[in-house]
């Protein structure tokens, strides 16, 4: 079956049934009245996940899904039969979005999850619902509401614990075929893998994990070079990424360090969440060199990249180092603790010693500040005292400067005339 990870479908819920107009007419019954029943509710459309499906290829043929309409009501207060619901089976890991608004409706990431995407219409009322003390024989009824209609975008993100990342012909398909029962296409030309492949890796009794192999990336994948980077969405659910680097490329112009950095840059352009995931360096194709030369080449590549995490030197063709890699991944998935180093011991790079700044004791700083204040404030204060005399001195100087006046020299106040 061809792998398809995108699809567009249309869903239409059923309409509600029409209400009934009916009147009670029974023999020997003195009082009749309205007895029309309500219409039945329309069926709904929902999506449900199921194990064993890993593609959306079925939706390339059938793209429209409808639910049944509700039946109209009947006499004797009989409600119409409701329309049957429609359930659409989708693979685990399907993301559902509204095509018109782009709204995320749900993320079906677990088996047997169900998502209601179109709700059926409500049935209309019969005439017995409209009776009252003033309206004894109503002839009104409800036509029933219309069900929801939607266009949906389905996007599949495969469920895997580990994702393989690297250039075309880095050995991703060879590795997954060596450690699992998956048999992807392997050839000596680039872009052999055209769609993701999944493999289950067993690591002992009831210990296993799922590995995802996606098509290779090249520089400029964000702009559409090669197969683009639309398959990177399948790595967003993984817990750890294995970055495969070919230490013995066939192309003489290839540079492993430059190519590895370009892959990391493409990850950053696609999603910041993806670049933040744990990423281990796996140096592949060690069988193409002597053991010592391959180890030296792998160490030099890791040092030029400035990588300090766990590194593994493997060979997918001869299975060398693959068991240590799988066991380390299994322990990480169980304990969430990454190993300090892999089977490739990288030399510890000591950070350069940074000269510490001289620390001046606080007591000396305070004493210097005090002496500066004494030296600076005393002359200023003296100058201010010389320039600005105090209020008391101002009063004394004013008394000395003003001439003394005797009582005789002072003018006498005019006497007021007495009233008789």
Secondary structure as UniProt FT lines:
FT   STRAND          6..12
FT   STRAND          23..24
FT   TURN            27..28
FT   STRAND          33..34
FT   STRAND          45..50
FT   TURN            51..52
FT   HELIX           57..60
FT   STRAND          64..66
FT   TURN            75..77
FT   STRAND          86..91
FT   TURN            92..93
FT   STRAND          94..98
FT   TURN            99..101
FT   STRAND          104..108
FT   TURN            111..112
FT   STRAND          114..118
FT   HELIX           127..130
FT   STRAND          149..156
FT   STRAND          162..165
FT   TURN            168..169
FT   HELIX           172..179
FT   STRAND          197..202
FT   TURN            205..206
FT   STRAND          208..213
FT   TURN            219..220
FT   HELIX           221..223
FT   TURN            226..229
FT   HELIX           230..235
FT   TURN            236..237
FT   STRAND          240..246
FT   TURN            252..253
FT   HELIX           256..270
FT   HELIX           272..275
FT   STRAND          278..284
FT   HELIX           286..288
FT   HELIX           291..305
FT   STRAND          311..313
FT   TURN            316..319
FT   HELIX           322..335
FT   HELIX           362..387
FT   HELIX           391..401
FT   TURN            407..409
//
